[in-house]
Amino acid sequence: MSSDPHRVQYRVVFGKKDEAVDGPDDADVVITVPAADAALDPSVAFMQGKLKAAGHTGVLFEVLRNGEAAAVISRLASRP
């Protein structure tokens, strides 16, 4: 999606042991959000504590700012 050297893994959680995942296991940051909160703006969800992130905070802020997080989370949340 981007030429950014940072690697991000996104996880949208639908239930226990039921999640949609996009990105490498050795990502710089792992972003996790419940499916019920996936429609929120990711920056708002992060500030409310609904979107969780583990790893490099700078990478997190970059994907929140550039819209990548919103696009990927929306795609994962709308799985068939």
Phi, psi and omega in degrees: 000320180225160179271007180300133181287346180283143182246134185234138172248131179251140177226122173251119187264121178264333180181181180300126181060024178226098180215150174264131185234139175222127177120166185283153179292336181258036183294157176291329179213142176246122182251127182234133178216138175294145180303326180297336181253004185292337180282344177292154170301129184303326178295319178293315179300322178295314181294332179274357179082012180271328175263125181253147178222139176233126179125213188288111183296325179298320178294317177304308182298326179295313182287334173291318183291317187275359176089354180299316182300315181299317182294314183290316180298317178299316180297314181294323182290337183261032180298152181294000000 
